Amino acid sequence: MTKAYKTYFTAKAKPELIDIEPAQFLSITGIGDPSQKAFSEKIQALYSTAYTLKFTFKAMQKDFKVSKLEGQWWFDENKYRVLSMTETSINVPRDAWEYRLLIRMPDFITEDDVRTATSSVVSKKEILLAKNVELFRMTEGKCVQMLHIGPFSKEVETLKQMEIFMNENNLGKNGLHHEIYLSDFRKTSEDKLKTILREPVKFA
Protein backbone atom coordinates (compact mmCIF):
# COMPACT_ATOMS: atom_id res chain seq x y z
CA MET A 1 0.00 0.00 0.00
CA THR A 2 2.84 2.41 0.75
CA LYS A 3 4.17 1.81 -2.78
CA ALA A 4 0.75 2.05 -4.41
CA TYR A 5 0.05 5.35 -2.64
CA LYS A 6 3.60 6.67 -2.33
CA THR A 7 2.69 10.37 -2.18
CA TYR A 8 0.14 9.69 0.58
CA PHE A 9 2.85 8.16 2.78
CA THR A 10 5.55 10.75 2.03
CA ALA A 11 6.24 14.12 3.66
CA LYS A 12 9.06 16.65 3.74
CA ALA A 13 10.90 17.99 6.78
CA LYS A 14 9.21 21.35 6.24
CA PRO A 15 5.53 22.37 5.99
CA GLU A 16 3.84 21.94 2.61
CA LEU A 17 0.34 22.26 1.16
CA ILE A 18 -0.89 19.12 -0.61
CA ASP A 19 -4.10 17.54 -1.92
CA ILE A 20 -5.10 14.16 -0.48
CA GLU A 21 -7.31 11.81 -2.48
CA PRO A 22 -10.39 10.10 -1.00
CA ALA A 23 -9.48 6.81 0.67
CA GLN A 24 -10.94 4.01 2.76
CA PHE A 25 -9.60 2.48 5.94
CA LEU A 26 -10.15 -0.11 8.60
CA SER A 27 -11.06 1.94 11.65
CA ILE A 28 -11.65 1.66 15.37
CA THR A 29 -12.37 4.54 17.76
CA GLY A 30 -11.55 5.16 21.39
CA ILE A 31 -10.85 7.66 24.13
CA GLY A 32 -8.04 7.83 26.66
CA ASP A 33 -4.30 7.88 27.20
CA PRO A 34 -2.52 6.14 24.28
CA SER A 35 0.03 4.68 26.70
CA GLN A 36 -2.69 2.56 28.33
CA LYS A 37 -3.48 -1.09 27.58
CA ALA A 38 -6.83 -0.28 25.92
CA PHE A 39 -5.04 1.59 23.14
CA SER A 40 -2.74 -1.35 22.40
CA GLU A 41 -5.69 -3.74 22.40
CA LYS A 42 -7.43 -1.63 19.76
CA ILE A 43 -4.30 -1.73 17.60
CA GLN A 44 -4.27 -5.52 17.95
CA ALA A 45 -7.92 -5.76 16.85
CA LEU A 46 -7.26 -3.50 13.88
CA TYR A 47 -4.19 -5.37 12.63
CA SER A 48 -5.76 -8.79 13.20
CA THR A 49 -8.63 -7.75 10.95
CA ALA A 50 -6.25 -6.28 8.36
CA TYR A 51 -4.20 -9.46 8.12
CA THR A 52 -7.31 -11.63 7.97
CA LEU A 53 -8.40 -9.60 4.94
CA LYS A 54 -4.92 -9.78 3.42
CA PHE A 55 -4.74 -13.58 3.58
CA THR A 56 -8.32 -13.96 2.35
CA PHE A 57 -7.58 -11.91 -0.75
CA LYS A 58 -4.13 -13.45 -1.24
CA ALA A 59 -5.90 -16.77 -1.75
CA MET A 60 -7.96 -15.02 -4.44
CA GLN A 61 -4.82 -13.71 -6.21
CA LYS A 62 -5.52 -10.16 -4.96
CA ASP A 63 -2.79 -9.86 -2.35
CA PHE A 64 -1.90 -6.49 -0.80
CA LYS A 65 0.55 -5.24 1.81
CA VAL A 66 -0.90 -4.20 5.16
CA SER A 67 -0.26 -0.49 5.51
CA LYS A 68 1.06 1.82 8.23
CA LEU A 69 -0.95 2.63 11.32
CA GLU A 70 -2.59 6.06 11.32
CA GLY A 71 -4.62 8.06 13.79
CA GLN A 72 -6.99 11.01 13.93
CA TRP A 73 -7.08 12.89 17.22
CA TRP A 74 -9.55 15.33 18.78
CA PHE A 75 -11.14 16.37 22.08
CA ASP A 76 -14.49 17.57 23.46
CA GLU A 77 -14.57 21.25 22.51
CA ASN A 78 -17.64 21.79 24.68
CA LYS A 79 -15.65 20.75 27.74
CA TYR A 80 -12.33 22.32 26.78
CA ARG A 81 -12.11 25.71 25.13
CA VAL A 82 -11.04 25.79 21.50
CA LEU A 83 -7.26 25.54 21.43
CA SER A 84 -4.60 26.01 18.79
CA MET A 85 -2.77 22.94 17.47
CA THR A 86 0.20 23.66 19.71
CA GLU A 87 -1.89 24.14 22.87
CA THR A 88 -3.97 20.98 22.68
CA SER A 89 -1.38 18.41 23.76
CA ILE A 90 -0.39 20.60 26.70
CA ASN A 91 -3.80 21.69 28.00
CA VAL A 92 -6.07 18.69 27.31
CA PRO A 93 -5.48 15.75 29.71
CA ARG A 94 -4.32 12.60 27.94
CA ASP A 95 -7.23 10.60 29.33
CA ALA A 96 -9.57 13.00 27.49
CA TRP A 97 -7.96 12.51 24.07
CA GLU A 98 -10.32 10.93 21.54
CA TYR A 99 -9.01 9.04 18.55
CA ARG A 100 -9.75 7.00 15.47
CA LEU A 101 -7.08 4.44 14.56
CA LEU A 102 -6.79 3.68 10.85
CA ILE A 103 -5.17 1.29 8.38
CA ARG A 104 -5.61 2.18 4.72
CA MET A 105 -7.31 -0.47 2.59
CA PRO A 106 -7.39 -1.13 -1.17
CA ASP A 107 -10.43 0.23 -2.98
CA PHE A 108 -11.77 -3.27 -3.70
CA ILE A 109 -12.41 -4.05 0.00
CA THR A 110 -16.13 -3.83 0.85
CA GLU A 111 -18.11 -3.49 4.07
CA ASP A 112 -19.23 -7.11 3.69
CA ASP A 113 -15.58 -8.19 3.45
CA VAL A 114 -14.81 -6.35 6.68
CA ARG A 115 -17.81 -7.84 8.50
CA THR A 116 -16.71 -11.33 7.46
CA ALA A 117 -13.14 -10.65 8.60
CA THR A 118 -14.13 -9.22 11.99
CA SER A 119 -16.44 -12.16 12.65
CA SER A 120 -13.53 -14.50 11.91
CA VAL A 121 -11.18 -12.61 14.24
CA VAL A 122 -13.74 -12.70 17.06
CA SER A 123 -14.54 -16.40 16.68
CA LYS A 124 -11.09 -17.81 15.82
CA LYS A 125 -8.74 -15.48 17.70
CA GLU A 126 -11.16 -14.45 20.45
CA ILE A 127 -10.28 -10.78 20.00
CA LEU A 128 -13.66 -9.36 20.95
CA LEU A 129 -12.73 -5.76 20.16
CA ALA A 130 -12.63 -6.70 16.48
CA LYS A 131 -16.42 -6.39 16.42
CA ASN A 132 -15.86 -2.62 16.69
CA VAL A 133 -13.65 -2.46 13.59
CA GLU A 134 -15.41 -0.92 10.58
CA LEU A 135 -14.74 0.34 7.06
CA PHE A 136 -14.34 4.12 7.17
CA ARG A 137 -14.15 6.44 4.16
CA MET A 138 -12.41 9.78 4.39
CA THR A 139 -11.88 12.76 2.08
CA GLU A 140 -9.38 15.25 3.50
CA GLY A 141 -8.66 17.32 0.40
CA LYS A 142 -6.22 20.18 0.99
CA CYS A 143 -3.84 19.55 3.89
CA VAL A 144 -0.75 21.04 5.44
CA GLN A 145 1.70 18.35 6.44
CA MET A 146 5.23 17.90 7.73
CA LEU A 147 7.48 15.01 8.71
CA HIS A 148 8.21 14.88 12.44
CA ILE A 149 11.31 13.00 13.56
CA GLY A 150 11.64 12.22 17.25
CA PRO A 151 9.45 11.61 20.31
CA PHE A 152 5.71 12.25 20.23
CA SER A 153 6.24 14.57 23.20
CA LYS A 154 8.12 16.98 20.92
CA GLU A 155 5.52 17.08 18.15
CA VAL A 156 4.56 20.54 19.38
CA GLU A 157 7.78 21.90 17.84
CA THR A 158 6.77 20.60 14.41
CA LEU A 159 3.18 21.77 14.88
CA LYS A 160 4.46 25.29 15.59
CA GLN A 161 6.16 25.34 12.19
CA MET A 162 2.97 24.10 10.53
CA GLU A 163 0.90 26.72 12.35
CA ILE A 164 3.22 29.52 11.18
CA PHE A 165 2.98 28.21 7.60
CA MET A 166 -0.82 28.13 7.82
CA ASN A 167 -0.99 31.69 9.14
CA GLU A 168 1.39 32.97 6.46
CA ASN A 169 -0.73 31.35 3.74
CA ASN A 170 -4.12 32.40 5.14
CA LEU A 171 -5.16 28.81 5.91
CA GLY A 172 -7.50 27.62 8.66
CA LYS A 173 -8.19 24.17 10.08
CA ASN A 174 -10.78 22.11 8.24
CA GLY A 175 -10.79 18.72 9.93
CA LEU A 176 -9.17 16.50 12.51
CA HIS A 177 -5.48 16.30 13.37
CA HIS A 178 -4.06 13.31 11.49
CA GLU A 179 -0.88 11.32 12.14
CA ILE A 180 0.72 8.58 10.04
CA TYR A 181 3.16 6.39 11.95
CA LEU A 182 5.92 5.51 9.50
CA SER A 183 7.82 3.82 12.34
CA ASP A 184 6.54 1.07 14.62
CA PHE A 185 6.52 2.98 17.91
CA ARG A 186 6.40 -0.30 19.83
CA LYS A 187 9.86 -1.27 18.51
CA THR A 188 11.62 1.98 17.52
CA SER A 189 13.59 4.23 19.88
CA GLU A 190 11.86 7.57 20.45
CA ASP A 191 14.57 9.69 18.86
CA LYS A 192 14.23 7.77 15.57
CA LEU A 193 10.44 7.79 15.26
CA LYS A 194 9.13 9.16 11.96
CA THR A 195 5.58 10.51 11.91
CA ILE A 196 3.71 12.46 9.26
CA LEU A 197 1.66 15.22 10.88
CA ARG A 198 -1.24 16.30 8.67
CA GLU A 199 -3.87 19.02 9.11
CA PRO A 200 -6.84 19.39 6.72
CA VAL A 201 -7.15 23.08 5.82
CA LYS A 202 -9.22 25.63 3.94
CA PHE A 203 -8.50 29.17 2.85
CA ALA A 204 -9.61 31.52 5.62
GICORPE-V281963 format. One record per residue. N is the residue number from 1. OMEGA is omega as a letter, one per 40 degrees, with the letter a starting at -180 (* if undefined). NEAR is the number of other ideal C-beta (glycine too) atoms within 10 Angstrom. Layout:
BEGIN
N_OMEGA_NEAR, N_OMEGA_NEAR
END
This chain:
BEGIN
1_i_18, 2_i_15, 3_a_7, 4_a_13, 5_a_15, 6_a_9, 7_i_10, 8_a_20, 9_a_17, 10_i_14, 11_i_22, 12_i_11, 13_i_11, 14_a_11, 15_i_22, 16_i_14, 17_a_13, 18_i_17, 19_a_9, 20_a_18, 21_i_10, 22_a_10, 23_i_19, 24_a_19, 25_i_22, 26_a_26, 27_i_21, 28_a_24, 29_i_14, 30_i_18, 31_i_14, 32_a_17, 33_a_13, 34_i_18, 35_a_9, 36_a_12, 37_a_9, 38_i_12, 39_i_18, 40_i_12, 41_i_15, 42_i_22, 43_i_18, 44_i_15, 45_a_24, 46_a_25, 47_i_18, 48_i_21, 49_a_29, 50_a_24, 51_i_14, 52_i_21, 53_a_24, 54_a_18, 55_i_10, 56_a_15, 57_i_17, 58_i_11, 59_i_9, 60_a_7, 61_i_6, 62_a_12, 63_i_11, 64_i_17, 65_i_10, 66_a_17, 67_i_21, 68_i_18, 69_i_21, 70_i_23, 71_i_20, 72_a_22, 73_i_16, 74_i_15, 75_a_20, 76_a_11, 77_i_10, 78_a_6, 79_i_8, 80_a_14, 81_i_9, 82_a_9, 83_i_14, 84_i_11, 85_a_19, 86_a_17, 87_a_15, 88_a_18, 89_a_18, 90_a_8, 91_i_12, 92_a_20, 93_a_10, 94_a_11, 95_i_9, 96_i_13, 97_i_20, 98_a_15, 99_i_21, 100_i_19, 101_a_23, 102_i_24, 103_a_22, 104_a_24, 105_i_26, 106_a_18, 107_a_9, 108_i_10, 109_a_21, 110_i_12, 111_i_11, 112_i_9, 113_a_16, 114_i_23, 115_i_14, 116_a_14, 117_a_24, 118_i_25, 119_i_14, 120_a_16, 121_i_26, 122_a_18, 123_a_10, 124_a_10, 125_i_14, 126_i_8, 127_a_19, 128_a_11, 129_a_20, 130_i_25, 131_i_15, 132_i_15, 133_a_27, 134_i_15, 135_a_17, 136_i_17, 137_a_11, 138_i_19, 139_a_10, 140_a_21, 141_a_14, 142_a_16, 143_i_21, 144_a_22, 145_i_23, 146_i_21, 147_i_18, 148_i_24, 149_a_14, 150_a_15, 151_i_14, 152_a_16, 153_i_9, 154_i_14, 155_a_21, 156_i_16, 157_i_11, 158_i_21, 159_i_22, 160_i_13, 161_i_17, 162_a_24, 163_i_20, 164_i_11, 165_i_18, 166_i_19, 167_a_11, 168_a_9, 169_i_13, 170_a_10, 171_i_21, 172_i_11, 173_a_17, 174_a_15, 175_a_18, 176_i_17, 177_a_20, 178_i_21, 179_i_19, 180_a_23, 181_a_18, 182_i_20, 183_i_16, 184_a_10, 185_i_17, 186_a_9, 187_a_6, 188_i_13, 189_a_9, 190_a_12, 191_a_9, 192_a_10, 193_i_19, 194_a_15, 195_i_24, 196_i_21, 197_a_22, 198_i_24, 199_i_25, 200_a_21, 201_i_24, 202_i_12, 203_a_9, 204_*_11
END
